């Protein structure tokens, strides 16, 4: 008797069984594992151009932001539409929550820098949470002469002049 090299069929289990049985609930909501309130924050701030704690400088060419995230805190969701870069000024750990449901943990260090470019109509909607035990400090520089129009920024987020 000749034996087949084809493995015997296996019984689907877990997620595969759920899909085969028509129970797609576990695949319909990519945000199911997010903490309570996070999806509401994303929906409320999906067009927010506030990409830092304070807008410290703005010209016709750039916006310069500072982002201060104390340990255990998270910034509100915000949308990036302009080419930009950020630089971290401290050691720490962050968790990024992204529109598609992705969650990414990252370790940061002083000088850690990332650059991003967005074509016409492209964007990134996300939030950052400090999951470490030290404050995280970032500077973000947005380039206003990008493919997309800059999003509006409310006056209350701009740095107040020293008196």
Buried (B, 14 or more C-beta within 10 A) or exposed (E): EEEEEEEEEEEEEEEEEBEEEEEEEEEEEEBEEBEEEBBEBBEEBEEBBBBBBBBEEBEEEBBBBBBBBEEEEBBEBBBBBBBBBBBBBBBBBBBBBBBEEEBEEBEBEEEBEEEBEBEEEEBBBBBBBBBBEBBBBBBBBBBBEBEBEBBEBEEEBBEEEEE
